[in-house]
Amino acid sequence: MFLDSARIFVKAGRGGSGCVSFRREKFVPKGGPDGGDGGRGGSVVLVARSQVRTLAAFRYKKSFIAPNGKPGEGSLRTGASGRDLVVPVPPGTVVFAEEGDELLADLVEPRQRFVVAQGGRGGRGNARFKTATHQAPREFDPGEEGLSRWIRLELKLLADVGLVGLPNAGKSTLLAAVTNAKPKIAPYPFTTLRPILGVVEWTRRRSFVIADIPGLIEGAHRGVGLGDQFLKHVERTRVLLHLVDLSDEASDPVERVMTVEHELASYGAGLDRKPVVIVGTKDDIPFDAQKENALREYAARRGVPYHRISAAAHKGLHGLLAEAWGYLSDEEEA
């Protein structure tokens, strides 16, 4: 199961209480306070792990509670600290505080850590309260409570290239043709119900990740169809391949392109400012040459590259991937 959002409760451990104790040794006639401090409570730490792909682990487990610190002891012994609770999340996870919807962290890189709930400090033992005029203190501090709160996790896929377009534009077929990914392919809309990643091995030492985003329809930015729940996965991509089905005779390809462009612009987050390549697909099926020319001219007016391909027949794929790689390599060199 692919899960790209989750709501969980995190609670850090309480600090251990300080100790009230007095030294009673055979050759120490007056003794004195020797109560140790309590240990620190454990913190809840989110860690990005590349082995974790989705937020599915949070589907059933919603509560994450770190252990408390141990109380202090006599002979100035400090209580043991509670162990931090490490919660693995996939790279690309964005963390929000549920109250106020505040952005807390964006865990992009593997092994990146964020302390989402800080453990409470341990309390002071009575030895800390001794002064020249207060030789036998019985005061101590209870341990501090650890932070507890509800948080929201959202996963935004980390892909270099995003495939966008109306349903049944050939995105899954292209992904299957150029990567080892095995998306569901069928001749009806919305066969892709979740984002799928694939890796293109461009050269021996160079590769890039392509994300197949479920098809968009008019009103997607408002939640129509599969809605804007998947548009967020396009935010991190560096270039978009906008696929248009040339074999679809029911509507004008330029109008279809403009529909998707409107949805990207309406969603915001700079999606309409990303580099884009318009791709005419299904070249192996008869299509209207005049409509295809109009699409090519529209791309020229927009100042964006245009490619015509057939993913099923592996036609035009090398040129398209070379175009996409050009954007990625330029960014690396910069």
C-alpha positions, 0 to 999 in steps of 0.5 A: 500500500502507498500512503503519502500522509499520516497523523501521529501522536508523539510524546517524549519521556518525562525527566526523572525526579531528583533524590533526597538523600543524606550521607551517613558514613561511619567516620563522617560525623555530620554527613550531608545531602547527597541526593543525585539528579534525575535522568533526562527523558527520552526524545522522539526522533524522526530519521529519514531512511532510504529503505523506507518508501512510504508512510504505510507503517503509520497506518495502524500505529499512531502513538510513539512514546519515548521512555522516562528518565530514572530518578536520582539516587543517593551518593550523588548518583544521577538517574539513567536517561531514557533512550531516544525513540527513533522513528524511521520515515522515508526521505521526502517526508515533510513534518507539520505541527497539527496545531497551527499547521506550522512547518517543523521539518523537511527531511530530504536527505537519507539519515537526516534527523529531526527531534520532534519531541524533546525529552524533559530534563531531570530534576535536581537532587537535594545536594544541589540546594546545599548552601553555607546557611542551608546545610541539610536541604530537603528540597528537590525538583521533580522531572520536567514533562517531555513534549507531547503533540500531534503531528502530520507527516506528508510524503513528497516523492524525490524524483528528478523527472515528473510525468504529467498529463491527462488520464491515459496519455501514456505515462505508465507505458513510458515509465515501463519502457525506460525503467524497470518499474512495472506500473499497471497499464490498461486502455482506460483512465486512472489505471495509475492510482498512486505515484510510481518511481522508476530509475533510468540508467542513462550511463554507467555512472549516471542515472535519474529518477522518473515519477509517474503521477496519476492522471490529472483532469480539469479541477484537479487542484480543487480535488476533482478526480484523484485531485491535488493529493498527488500534485504535491509529488511534482513539487520536488521534480526538476523537469516535467514531461507533459505527455499528450495522446496524439491518437485521441481524436475526441478533443484538441491536443492543444486544449488538453495541454492548456487544461493541465497547465492551468491545473499546475498553475492553480495548484501553485508551489511554482509548478507552472515555472518548472522546465517542461517538455511537451511530448506527443505519445502513441506515434505507433497509432494513426493520428491527425497530422494537422492536430499534431502540427498545431501541438508542435507550433504551440510548443514553439510559441511557448518556447519549450521543446517538443518530442513525438514518441511511441513508448510501446514501439520504443520510438523516439525515447533516446532523444526524449531522455537526452532532452530531460538529462540535459536539464539535470546535467545543467543543474548539476554543473551549476 
